[in-house]
Amino acid sequence: MTLWFVFALMTAAAIFAVLWPLGRRDQPQEDGSETAVYKDQLTEIDRDVAAGLMGPSEAEAARVEIGRRLLAAADNQRDPPIASNNRLRRSAAIIALVGLPIVAVALYFPLGSPRLADFPLAERARAPDATQPLDSLVAQVEQHLEKNPTDGRGWNVLAPVLAKLGRYDEAVRAYRNSITYNGDSAERRANLGEALAGAAAGVITSEAKAEFERALALNADEVKASYFLGTAAEQDGRTAEAASIWRAMLAKAPTDAPWRPLVEAALARVGGSAPALSDDAVAAAKDMNEADRGAMIRGMVERLAVRLKQNGDDVEGWLRLVRAYTVMGDRDKAKSALADARQAVRNDAERLRQLNEGLKNLGLDG
């Protein structure tokens, strides 16, 4: 409604600008005559010559110039200006008052889009050419947010891009604004903590740690927050705590979680071992059809086998791998894994003893 009111005022102003000069009356002509002035000047020249104030040659030149002006003034009096036509003025005023709005509306409806819905912000953000440099697109979003600082969706779009560009201080501000205008969430808190860590060159500061803890308070399964809290423990020298956090993450993680390799690498960095196949997972696999069970076990076993090749000292891992093959009824693969396990720990008497004891409990030869 406000927009249409502004348009009405603009239309009225345009019409007034057209009607104003048409409404002014002609200035009345002066009663005096230029010819009388010039005749008086000729008389004054005669008096000056008689008084000796002007020479004959100068007087003659002055008479010629005044005579020229007197003739021009006489011509103007014979051809007076044409008076304004009041009827023509009224017609022009009516056309301006009524015709201009009609023409404007007639052009707008076929050429404009009066019924077009508002363009969503997400679409507006994607409207620029995708071939533009990322910095240019970011600048456009920033200009939009300068004019609309409470646009939560805009901050939500801008924040991760700034973090990707390494502009962490600006990303921190963007994430804070996103939380302010979009509401609190575990994901936003975790992202804010990550940006704070990035601004500190990868160090998990107390401020960043507090954000990760807030994220976990909102969602205990927030992966990013858990991972960085483990990193914070590692940076503080509490490697056992870091390993415990990361093991718990892997124990709850689906087998195809994209972040599993990252957490497993972090766990290996602190000297820990990832949890292998759980008994619940193996039991669940027994109730699946052959195709589903094979797909599930194959992914789990391959991941465990790769890790054991990198860290063959993990006796518990070998035992779980052998147990998985046994439960699934694949004794040949269980024996092959057993041979690999003995080969890996052959030079460590204590680990070899632990392996043999575990195998006896599984019903295999020790």
C-alpha positions, 0 to 999 in steps of 0.5 A, a space after each residue: 500500500 505504501 508503494 502505491 501511495 508513493 507512486 501516486 505522489 510522484 504522478 501528481 508531482 509530474 502533472 503539477 510540473 506540466 500544469 504550472 507553466 500553463 496556468 501562468 498568465 501573460 505578463 502585461 506589456 508596459 504602457 511606455 513606448 520605446 519610440 518616445 525614449 529614442 525621440 527624447 535622446 535625439 532632442 538631448 543630442 541637439 541640446 548638447 551640440 548647442 551647448 558645445 558639449 558634443 562635436 558635430 561628427 560625434 553628434 551625427 554618429 549618435 543620431 545615426 545609432 539612435 535612428 536605427 534603434 527608433 526604426 526597430 522599435 517602430 517595427 515591433 509596434 506594428 507587429 505586436 506578439 500574438 496573444 495566448 489562446 486560453 482555450 488551447 491552454 485548457 485543452 493542454 491542461 486536460 490532456 496532461 491531467 487525464 491523458 498522462 495517467 491513462 497512457 502510463 497505465 496502458 503501457 504498464 499492464 502489457 509491458 510490466 508485471 503487476 501480478 508477478 510475485 516477489 522474487 525469493 532471496 535465495 533465487 535473487 542470490 543465484 540470479 547473477 551469472 555463475 561464471 562471475 568470480 566468487 569474490 564478486 558474488 560475495 560482494 553482491 550479497 554483502 551489498 544486499 546485507 548492508 541494506 537489509 542487515 536483518 536478512 537471516 537467510 542472506 547471512 546463512 548463505 554468506 557465512 560458509 562462503 566466507 569461511 571457504 575463502 579463508 575470511 574467518 573473522 568475517 565468517 564469525 560475524 556472519 555466523 553470529 548474525 545468522 544465529 541472531 536472525 535465524 535462531 539457535 541451532 546445533 549446526 550453526 553453533 558448530 559452524 561458528 566454533 569452526 570459524 573461530 578456530 580458523 581465525 585462530 589458525 586452527 587452535 581450538 580456543 576457549 571461545 570456540 570450545 564453548 560454541 562446540 559445547 553449546 552445539 552438543 547441548 542442542 544436539 548430542 549427535 552433532 558430528 562437527 562439534 564432537 570432532 573438534 572437541 576431540 581435537 581440543 583435547 588432543 591440543 591440550 595433551 589429553 590424547 586418551 580423552 581425544 581417542 575416547 571421543 573419536 571412538 564413540 563417534 565411530 561406534 555410532 557412525 553408519 558404515 558409509 558416513 563420509 567423515 569416517 576416514 577423517 575421524 579414523 585418521 585422527 584416532 590413529 594420530 593419537 595412537 588409538 584404534 577404531 572400534 571394529 565390527 560390533 556384535 549388534 551389527 553382526 547379529 543384525 546382518 544375520 537377519 538380512 537377505 543374502 544380498 543386503 547382508 553381503 553388501 553390509 558386511 563387505 563394506 565393514 570388513 574392507 574398512 577393518 581390513 585396511 586399518 589392520 594392514 596399517 596397524 597390525 598390532 591391534 589384537 582386538 581388531 583381529 579378533 573382531 574380524 575373525 569373529 565376524 567371518 565366523 558368525 557369518 559362516 565364512 570359516 575360510 575367510 576367518 582362517 585367512 584372517 587368523 593367519 594374517 593376524 599371527 603374521 602381524 604379531 609374530 614378533 610380539 610374544 605378549 600380543 601373540 598370547 592374547 591373540 591365541 587366548 581370544 581365538 580359543 574363546 571363539 572356538 578356533 585353534 589357539 
